[in-house]
Amino acid sequence: AIRALEFCAEYKRRTEFKRLCDLLKQHLDNLKKFGGAAAMARVEEGAAKQNNKIRGWEGWTTDAIELHLETRFTQLEIASTLHQYNEGFKVVEEIYNILQISHSRRKAS
């Protein structure tokens, strides 16, 4: 994702940058919806089948959170470079959401 963001910045591809931002936001929303602790608890209780949409994903580990934040900060920097301030505000909200997930993971541990 970072390389795609850098491509958009290098060639000033604003439309593709917006589409990429939307895709990253959708990805984060899906991870929050299907990959959260509540979803995994339902699987462990047997109330729901394991969701195949996120197969192979280890969950909100510290490495995963770090990678998400690294991608979002790169995205924010490029939004500023391309003068896409509306996208920048959305990225700040996503960063806040990721930090909230990180904070709740630390409390649970």
C-alpha positions as a Markdown table, in Angstrom:
| # | Residue | x | y | z |
|---|---|---|---|---|
| 1 | Ala | 0.0 | 0.0 | 0.0 |
| 2 | Ile | 2.8 | 2.4 | 0.8 |
| 3 | Arg | 4.4 | 1.9 | -2.6 |
| 4 | Ala | 1.0 | 2.6 | -4.3 |
| 5 | Leu | 0.7 | 5.8 | -2.2 |
| 6 | Glu | 4.1 | 6.9 | -3.2 |
| 7 | Phe | 3.3 | 6.3 | -6.8 |
| 8 | Cys | 0.2 | 8.5 | -6.5 |
| 9 | Ala | 2.4 | 11.2 | -5.0 |
| 10 | Glu | 5.2 | 11.0 | -7.5 |
| 11 | Tyr | 2.9 | 11.2 | -10.5 |
| 12 | Lys | 0.3 | 13.5 | -8.8 |
| 13 | Arg | -2.5 | 11.0 | -9.3 |
| 14 | Arg | -5.3 | 12.5 | -7.2 |
| 15 | Thr | -8.2 | 10.4 | -8.4 |
| 16 | Glu | -6.2 | 7.1 | -7.8 |
| 17 | Phe | -5.1 | 8.4 | -4.4 |
| 18 | Lys | -8.8 | 9.0 | -3.4 |
| 19 | Arg | -9.7 | 5.5 | -4.6 |
| 20 | Leu | -6.8 | 4.0 | -2.7 |
| 21 | Cys | -7.8 | 5.9 | 0.4 |
| 22 | Asp | -11.3 | 4.5 | 0.1 |
| 23 | Leu | -10.0 | 1.0 | -0.3 |
| 24 | Leu | -7.8 | 1.3 | 2.8 |
| 25 | Lys | -10.7 | 2.6 | 4.8 |
| 26 | Gln | -12.9 | -0.2 | 3.7 |
| 27 | His | -10.1 | -2.7 | 4.6 |
| 28 | Leu | -9.8 | -1.2 | 8.1 |
| 29 | Asp | -13.6 | -1.3 | 8.5 |
| 30 | Asn | -13.7 | -4.9 | 7.6 |
| 31 | Leu | -10.9 | -5.8 | 10.0 |
| 32 | Lys | -12.8 | -4.0 | 12.8 |
| 33 | Lys | -16.0 | -5.7 | 11.9 |
| 34 | Phe | -14.9 | -9.2 | 11.3 |
| 35 | Gly | -11.6 | -9.4 | 13.1 |
| 36 | Gly | -12.3 | -7.9 | 16.5 |
| 37 | Ala | -12.1 | -9.6 | 19.8 |
| 38 | Ala | -15.9 | -9.9 | 19.9 |
| 39 | Ala | -16.0 | -11.8 | 16.6 |
| 40 | Met | -13.2 | -14.1 | 17.8 |
| 41 | Ala | -15.0 | -14.7 | 21.1 |
| 42 | Arg | -18.2 | -15.8 | 19.2 |
| 43 | Val | -16.1 | -18.3 | 17.2 |
| 44 | Glu | -14.5 | -19.7 | 20.4 |
| 45 | Glu | -18.0 | -20.1 | 22.0 |
| 46 | Gly | -19.2 | -21.9 | 18.9 |
| 47 | Ala | -22.0 | -19.3 | 18.3 |
| 48 | Ala | -20.6 | -18.5 | 14.8 |
| 49 | Lys | -18.6 | -20.2 | 12.2 |
| 50 | Gln | -15.1 | -18.9 | 11.7 |
| 51 | Asn | -15.1 | -16.1 | 9.1 |
| 52 | Asn | -13.2 | -17.0 | 6.0 |
| 53 | Lys | -12.9 | -13.4 | 4.9 |
| 54 | Ile | -9.9 | -12.8 | 7.2 |
| 55 | Arg | -8.3 | -16.2 | 7.0 |
| 56 | Gly | -4.6 | -16.0 | 7.7 |
| 57 | Trp | -4.8 | -12.8 | 9.7 |
| 58 | Glu | -3.4 | -13.1 | 13.2 |
| 59 | Gly | -5.5 | -10.3 | 14.7 |
| 60 | Trp | -4.6 | -6.9 | 16.2 |
| 61 | Thr | -1.1 | -7.7 | 17.2 |
| 62 | Thr | 1.4 | -5.0 | 18.0 |
| 63 | Asp | 3.1 | -5.6 | 14.7 |
| 64 | Ala | -0.2 | -5.3 | 12.8 |
| 65 | Ile | -1.1 | -2.1 | 14.6 |
| 66 | Glu | 2.4 | -0.7 | 13.8 |
| 67 | Leu | 2.0 | -1.5 | 10.1 |
| 68 | His | -1.5 | 0.1 | 10.0 |
| 69 | Leu | -0.2 | 3.2 | 11.6 |
| 70 | Glu | 2.9 | 3.4 | 9.3 |
| 71 | Thr | 0.6 | 3.1 | 6.3 |
| 72 | Arg | -1.8 | 5.8 | 7.6 |
| 73 | Phe | 1.0 | 8.3 | 8.4 |
| 74 | Thr | 2.4 | 7.8 | 4.9 |
| 75 | Gln | -1.1 | 8.3 | 3.6 |
| 76 | Leu | -1.5 | 11.5 | 5.6 |
| 77 | Glu | 1.8 | 12.9 | 4.4 |
| 78 | Ile | 0.9 | 12.3 | 0.8 |
| 79 | Ala | -2.6 | 13.7 | 1.2 |
| 80 | Ser | -0.9 | 16.9 | 2.4 |
| 81 | Thr | 1.5 | 16.8 | -0.6 |
| 82 | Leu | -1.4 | 16.4 | -3.1 |
| 83 | His | -3.5 | 19.1 | -1.3 |
| 84 | Gln | -6.2 | 16.5 | -0.6 |
| 85 | Tyr | -7.2 | 17.9 | 2.8 |
| 86 | Asn | -10.5 | 16.2 | 3.0 |
| 87 | Glu | -8.8 | 12.8 | 2.6 |
| 88 | Gly | -6.3 | 13.9 | 5.2 |
| 89 | Phe | -9.1 | 14.5 | 7.7 |
| 90 | Lys | -10.4 | 11.1 | 7.1 |
| 91 | Val | -7.0 | 9.5 | 7.6 |
| 92 | Val | -6.7 | 11.3 | 10.9 |
| 93 | Glu | -10.0 | 9.7 | 12.0 |
| 94 | Glu | -8.6 | 6.3 | 10.9 |
| 95 | Ile | -5.4 | 6.9 | 12.9 |
| 96 | Tyr | -7.5 | 7.7 | 16.0 |
| 97 | Asn | -9.6 | 4.5 | 15.5 |
| 98 | Ile | -6.4 | 2.4 | 15.2 |
| 99 | Leu | -5.1 | 4.1 | 18.4 |
| 100 | Gln | -8.3 | 3.3 | 20.2 |
| 101 | Ile | -8.0 | -0.4 | 19.1 |
| 102 | Ser | -4.4 | -0.3 | 20.4 |
| 103 | His | -5.5 | 1.2 | 23.7 |
| 104 | Ser | -8.3 | -1.4 | 24.2 |
| 105 | Arg | -5.8 | -4.2 | 23.4 |
| 106 | Arg | -3.4 | -3.0 | 26.0 |
| 107 | Lys | -6.3 | -2.8 | 28.6 |
| 108 | Ala | -7.4 | -6.4 | 27.8 |
| 109 | Ser | -3.8 | -7.8 | 28.3 |
